[in-house]
Amino acid sequence: MLHNVIEPLISGKSALKHVSILQGTKAYGVHLHPIAIPARESDPRDNHANFFFDQQDYVRDAAEKHGFTYTVLRPQLVTGKTPGALNVLPAIGVYAAIRREKGEAFGFPGGPSFVWEMADADLVGQVMAWAAQSPQAANEIFNITNGDVFEWRSVWPAMAKTLGVNVGGDEPTNVAQYIRDNADVWAKIVAKYGLASGDLRSFVGQGDQHADFAFASGAPAGPVAFVSTVKLRKAGFNAAVDTRDAFCDALQSFIDRKLLPPAL
């Protein structure tokens, strides 16, 4: 797909200047084995097959041959205001709404406590805009995070307040299965509040499955994945986002757009 986008641009008269590609911590092999803490862009390439590396090598070679620059970006867990794909926030909102409708508390459904980092989609977009214009970003790799860390149980009350639900104690639950089993309840919620998210799968995407991974549901421990963003800061990009605020802002955006029911 990337090849089909770039080849027409470099074979014609288009003055292609820059390409940014997105990877993630799988580039460090986090899905296969423990990684260095923190993972740094200068770490040796992990020895496993990954289309990330195929894309990176293709863009590097094309850039050298045709005179454009490129940047490789590696954000942590990405969430934001756009539904679908792997965004866990729509799934969290749907899970909360169903539990409220059924008279159930909004207990944390995941496994053991662990500390993580994330990257707000708007911040990732800012980095991409910066990378396209900054000489310091040319032909470089950068990790991206909001600049803080978080733990799910610590941000759960703030999200509950935004969603208008009551926090309960831990209640280990497979979120993806729970949402599937209660699709009829969601349909009632959509009708009750006149929501624009009647197509549950389009709204949630694969975010419900990703949430179960992100919550360490059924796992003995959560993912241990921290990345250094020192290189990005030294290159000149210094914006940061409060993760708790980013979660709540995105959930409120879904409410405002009538994708989630109002807080009561």
ABEGO torsion letter per residue (X at the ends): XAAAAAAAAAABABBBABBBBBBEAAAAGAAABBBBOBBBAABBBBBBBBAAAAAAAAAAAAAAAAGBBBBBBBBBBBBEABBEEABAAAAAAAAAAAAAAAGBBBBBABBBBBBBBBBBAAAAAAAAAAAAABAAABGBBBBBBAGBBBBAAAAAAAAAAAAGBBBBBBBBBBAAAAAAAAAAAAAAAAAAAGBAAABAAAAAEAAAAAAAAAAGBGBABBBBBBBBAAAAAAAGBABBBBAAAAAAAAAAAAAAAGABBBBX
